Amino acid sequence: MTVRIGIVDDHAILREGLRHLLAAVSQFEVVAEAASGMDAIQMAERHRPDIIVMDIAMPDLNGIEATREILARLPKTKVVILSVHFTAEHIHQALDAGACGYVLKESIGKELVVAIRAAHCHKRYLSRKIEQSPLLELALSGKKSPLESLSKRERQVLQLVVEGHASVEIAARLALSPKTVETYRSRLMQKLGVRDITALVKFAIQHGLTTL
């Protein structure tokens, strides 16, 4: 049975490398690619891949939020996160979003193939380095991230704010009024206990929303 795969990463060179890597595996077929979280959602709905290989740090909408949205719309789709981030926070957020695999980019070869096959069999796969790390227990401890206090829309506004977009631009992207965006921004800063944009940017980087 052919496993249909979608690739999501904002770096064209990496997407090309992944395409060649996966195309060399029998029964794997790369059916689509996307360069952002927003594009990933559209790609998933259009092509309905069995497995999506998803980066985390991307503009507009990060891979964790894109994973949540895709799985809400297409619950039969499986997502394998492929990331440079090796922290309990990133692993926790990815698994909480519904990803069934987390592979470090340093282990991109055989481990990614194994992770995709595991996902296709409804099994979870984490990179060996993660499995052997004390970070895994922390990631699976169930301790809530501050991000979980935010609504889906607040998380979207947060990412766009820290990427430097003005309220008017954010409003246009999210089909909201600038005043509503300002309300979301004020509310999320209050929830997170930060008082200025500098602190907000630091928080977003620490929690994997953006790498800037």
HUPENOR-V961025 format. One record per run of one state. SS is the DSSP state (H for helix, E for strand, C for the rest). FROM is the first residue (numbers start at 1). TO is the last residue. Records with the same first field share a line. If there is no record, write none. Layout:
BEGIN
SS: FROM-TO ; FROM-TO
END
This chain:
BEGIN
C: 1-2 ; 9-11 ; 24-27 ; 35-36 ; 48-50 ; 55-62 ; 74-77 ; 84-87 ; 98-100 ; 108-109 ; 121-124 ; 127-127 ; 132-134 ; 140-145 ; 150-151 ; 163-166 ; 175-177 ; 193-196 ; 207-212
E: 3-8 ; 28-34 ; 51-54 ; 78-83 ; 101-104 ; 125-126
H: 12-23 ; 37-47 ; 63-73 ; 88-97 ; 105-107 ; 110-120 ; 128-131 ; 135-139 ; 146-149 ; 152-162 ; 167-174 ; 178-192 ; 197-206
END
